């Protein structure tokens, strides 16, 4: 059974992940490294810091060929130790 997200997307397509995690420079490096393993490319993350500077949100757009890539990256990104949430 297809999910609603899968039904809405037409592949190939651009897809943006928003990741919230602990504000450390290595979070961005790890995030880009994980994404490049699945979908090689040049990525320029957009970063916003929380008011207290404890957390950052990172938005990064990929060009996915199929829904399995999107799903797989959600899983891999969520496994990064400093990640608190993946949207």
Secondary structure as UniProt FT lines:
FT   HELIX           4..8
FT   STRAND          13..22
FT   HELIX           25..38
FT   STRAND          46..49
FT   TURN            51..52
FT   STRAND          55..64
FT   HELIX           67..78
FT   TURN            81..82
FT   STRAND          83..86
//
